[in-house]
Amino acid sequence: MAMATPAQPSPDALLARLTDRDRPRLRIYIGAAPGVGKTYAMLQEAHALRARGLNAVVGYVETYGRRDTEAQLRDLEIVPRRIIEYRGVQMEEMDVDAIVARKPQVCVVDELAHTNVPGSRHAKRYEDVLEILDAGSHVMTAVNIQHLETLNDAVAKVTGVRVRETVPDTFLDRADEVINVDVTVEELRNRLREGKIYRPEKVEQALTNFFRKGNLSTLRELALRAVADEVGEKAASYRIREGLEPALIPERVMVSMSSNVLAPRVVRTGARIAGRLGAKWYAVYVETPQERPGKIQPQDSDALRQNIQLAESLGATVVRVKADRPAEGLIAFAQREGITHVIFGQSARSRWELLWRGSTIDRFLGTVRDAAVQVVPLDDREP
């Protein structure tokens, strides 16, 4: 009986492999609205990469006076901005020349849809990002869903607000990783009331206009679908290049569950996403050597037990995986089960923890390329 020979990669596939080997990577964080935590998540990842020895710098970040975000800048290197005079006023812009000359391995660039001051080399910041990528640096950047060109009309119809600064959807095709940073509608409105997003005098107006509950729910749905569609298109393109049959894979959702007392927020997000997709979902807990029976702290053990009970009550299949590091266990499970959507919680951590463990999200994304990723920011100061 003749043995089947493995399919040969297509010329396009071979070219893509050669091209991707040294190609700088682009990661885009997408959010439903200002204040969900996109910039915070980027800076957390920058610290994690820096702790692993990578040369990461901040090319441009706008904190809008948000103390939590400002605190994340701490000892990260910030490339000084360029001063451009326009109509007698001095304006600050990202200094692309300085970044290219600095040659960082990773560059953080906020406000992707920003329009540059006339006189800049490029009209739009996303064009600056392309130049930084072409110069050899990896880039992490962020944008709100309403700034994607093809969703501009839909967002204007829902919210009554038409944004003028947009990013072409083709820019997402260049992205290697697209992450949705998600929080609940009520959490986002609470952040607004607490002055964490806008100045106090703008809060009431925002609550009754753009930040209405109906608006935010729709924007969250748009963000979720945009990320899922983008990941699906990339997976389909890969299969075409490799000469593989179209995938008939059912949606499968995985929640990275921990012994954190804030983990229920992540579990509930997973339940919501799985419900909308009509998908089977898993709450996966990675038991590391530090949390094995006899070593896990009593308060962590109690929190884990409660998190497991919540996940089971919401319909999850709870899975316990043993591994030295969380990322290793999550990657192995996701690859084995064909996971299509992953929900992570992300909270502030000490510099020592980042140095020792690195970033679970970054390690996961480096290996699992065909899953849509949602990040749920967690506030460690909550009781």
N, C-alpha and C positions, 0 to 999 in steps of 0.2 A: 504494500500500500504506500503510495507516494505521500511524502510529508509536504504540507503546505509551506511555501516559503513566505517569510514576512514581507509585507508590503513595503516597497521602496519609497522613501520620502520624495515628494515632488520637488522640482527645481526651486519653486517658490519657498518650500519649506526649508531646503538647504540654505537658500539665501537668507531667509529670516533668522535661522540659527546663527549663521556667521555674523549677521548684522547685529543681532541682539546680544552677542557674547560680550561686547564692550560698550553697548549702547547705554548712555545714562538713562536712569529710570525716572518716570514722572508719576507722582502720587497726588491725587486730587481728593480733598475732603469736601463733601457736599453737605449742606444743611438746609433745613426747611425755612429758616429765618435767622436774623441776627440773634446772637446770644445763646445758641445751642451748644457752643463749646468747640467750634472748629479750630480756632487759633490755639486754644488751650491744648487740644489734642495734638496738634502739630508740634508745639513746643515740648510736650511730654515726650514725643517720639524723638525729637532732636536731642534731648537729654539722654535718652536711652541709647541712641546711636553714638553719641559722644562718649558715653560710659564704656562702650564696646571698642573705643579707640578710633572711631571715624572722625574726620575733620568736618564738623557741622557748624554752619554759621547762619545768622539771621540776615537775610538780604533786605527784608522789609516786613515789619509787623506793626499793625495799628491796634493799640490796646483800648482806645476810647476811654481811658481812665479807669478801666476795670481792674480792681486790685488783684484778683485771682490771676488774671492774665499777666499783669505786670510782674507778679511774683515769680511766674514761670520763666521770665527772661533771665533772672538772677545772673549766673556766671556764663551764659552763652555769649559768644562773640557776635557783636552787631556791626555790620558794615556801615560806616557813616553814610548818610544820605547826601545826594547831590543838590546843590542850591541852584535854581533856575529863576532868573528874573523875567517876569511877564507883566507887562503893562504897569511897570513901576513897583510891582510887589514881588518879594522874594518867596518862592515856593520850593517845597522840598519834594524830591522824587527819589525813587530807588536808583542807586548808582550802579548801572549795569557794568560799566567799564571797570569799576573798582572790584566788583564781584568776580568778573572774568580774570582780572589780574591776580586776585587772591587765590583762585583755583581751588575752592573748597570741594570736598567730596560730596557734601550735601548742603543745599541752600534752602532756607525756609522763606517763602514769598507769600504774603497775605494779600487780600483784596485783589483777586485775579482779574475781576471785571473792570478795574480802575482805568480811567482815561487819563493819559499822561498830559502834562502841561505842554502847550504848543512850544516847539523848539526842541523837544525831546527827540531822540533818534527814532523811536517807535511811537505810534499813536496810542497803542494799548499795552497794558502791562502783560497780557498773555503773550504778546510778541517779544517782550523782554525775557519772559520765561523760556521761550523757544531758543533765544540766543544763548541763554545760560546753559541750556541743555546741549546745544550744538558745541559749546566751549568745553564740554566734558563733565559737568557737575550734575549730580542727581538733584531733583527739585521736589519739595513738598509744598503744595499750594492749596488755597481754600476759596470756595465760592458758594453763594446761596443759590438755591434752585431757581429763583425768579430771574437770575441773570443769564440763564441758558437761552440762546436765541430762539429755538423752536418752541419753548414754553412761555415766551414773553406774552403772547396773546392770551393764553389760557390763564396765566397768573393775573393779568390785567382784568380779565372778565370776572374772576373770582374775588379779587381783593379791591378792585377799583383803583389800583395803583399800577401805573406803567413805568417800569424802570427804564432809564435811558442807556445805561451802561450794560452791554451784553457780551457774552463770549460765544463764538460759534460752536455748535455742537461737534463740528469736526475736530475741535481741539481735544475733546474727550477721546477721540480715536488714537491720539498720541499717548494717552495715559496708560501706564502699565497697571496701576491700581486705582480704583475709585472706591472711596469709603463714605458711607452715609453716617453722619454724626446726629444721633436722634435723642430727643427728650420728649416727655409727654407734654401735651398742650397746657395742662395746669401747672406743671413745673416751669415751663417757659414763661407763663404769665406771672407766676410768683417771682421769678427772677426779675421780671420787668418792674413789678411793684416794689421790690427791694432795692431798686436803683442799680442793678448789676448790668443793665443793658443801655438805658438812656438816662439822661439827667432827669431829676425829679419833675421839672416843669413840663417834660414831654411825655410822662408816663400815662396820664389819663387819656390824652389824645391818642396815643398808640393803642391802648387797651380797647378803645371804642372804634378804631379804624383797622389798621393792618393786623394787629394782634387779637382780633376777634377769634373766638373759639372755632367758628366755622372755617375761617380763613386758614388758621394754623393746621386744622385737621386735613384740609385739602392739600396744603403745601407739604405736609408730612407724607401724604400718600404719593404725591408727585415725586418727592425725593426718593422714596423707597423704590418706586417703579423705575425711575431713571437709572439708579444704580444697578438694579436687577437686569434691566434691559441691556445696559452697557456691558455687564459681565457676560450675559448670554450671547451677545453679538461677538465678543472676543472669542468665546469658546467655540462658537459656530465657525468663525473664520479660521481658527486653528484646525478644526476637523477638516475643513475644505482643503487647506494647504497640505495637510498630511494625507489626503485621499481617504479619509475615514468616512464611514456612514454617519448620517445625521443622528445625533444622540436622542434617544427616547427615554430620558431619565426623569423620573418624577421629582418634584420639588421636595427637598429634605432640609429641615432647619435644625441647627445646632446652637444651643446656648452654652457659653462657657460659664459654668456655675462654680462658685467658690464658697468658702466659709465666711465671706465678708457679710456683715450685717446689712449692707446695702444691696446685696445680690438680688433680693426680691424684685427690684426695679428692672434688672436685666431679664429675670425670668418672665415677668409680665410682658415685657416687650417681645420676647420670643413667642409667647403664647399668642399675642396679637398678630404678629407677622405670620405665624403658622396658620392661624385661623383665616386670615385673608387669602392665603395661598391655597388653603385646603390641603395642607401638607402635614406629613408625619414629622414630629419634632422630638429632639433629644436634649435633655439637660445633662451635660457631661461635666463630671467633677474629676479633676486629676489629683490623685493622692500622691504627694511628693514624700520623700523620706522624712521631712520635718512634720508632716501631718498624718503619719501612720498611727494606728492605735497604740496608745501608751506614750506617744510623743506629742500629739496634737493638744493644744491648750483647751481647757474646759470650755471657755467662752466661745472658742472657734468651733468646737464639737457641737455645742448647743445651736449655734447659728447655722451650721451645716445641716443638722437634723431638721431644723425649721425650713430651710431652703428646699430640701428634698421633699418635705411634706407639701409645700406650696406647689412645686413643680408637678408632683404627681396629681394633686387636686386639679391642676389646670390642663391635665391630659398629656404630660410629657412622659417619655420613656427615660427614666433616670439611669445613667450609666456611670460607673466608677472605673476609672482607668488608672493604673499605676505607672508612674514615670518619674525620672529624676527632675524634670522640669515641666511646667504646665504646657509649654508650646509643643514639646515632643509628643505628649499624650494626645493633645488636641489634633495635631497634624495627622498622626497615625489613624485616629478614629475618623476624621473627615475624609481621608483618602479611602479608607476601607468601606465606608458607608455611602460614598458619593454625595457628600453634603453640598448643597447649593447655596445656602444662606447661613451666615454665622453672626451671632450677636455677642459682642464683648462688652464688659464694663471697664471703664478706665477711671482710675482715681489717682490723686497726687501720691507720689512715693518718694522715699528718701533717696539721696544720691547713692548711698551704699547699696540699697536694694537694686537700683538700676544697674550699678556696676556688677553686682553679683548675678542677677537673673537676666538682665537685659530686658528687652520689650517682647512680651508674648505676641502682641499683634504684629510687630515687625517680623519676627521669626516665622509666624504663621503665613503672612503674606509672601515671604520669600520662597515658600515651598508650595503652597496651595494657591494656584493662580486662577481657578475657574469657579470661585465662590463669591457671592455678593457679601460684603462685610458691613455690618452696622456697629457703630460705637455708641454706647450709652454712657455719657459722662456721669461720674458719681462725685458727690461732695462729701469729703471725709469729715467735715465739721458737723454733719447732721448727727443727731442722737441715734 
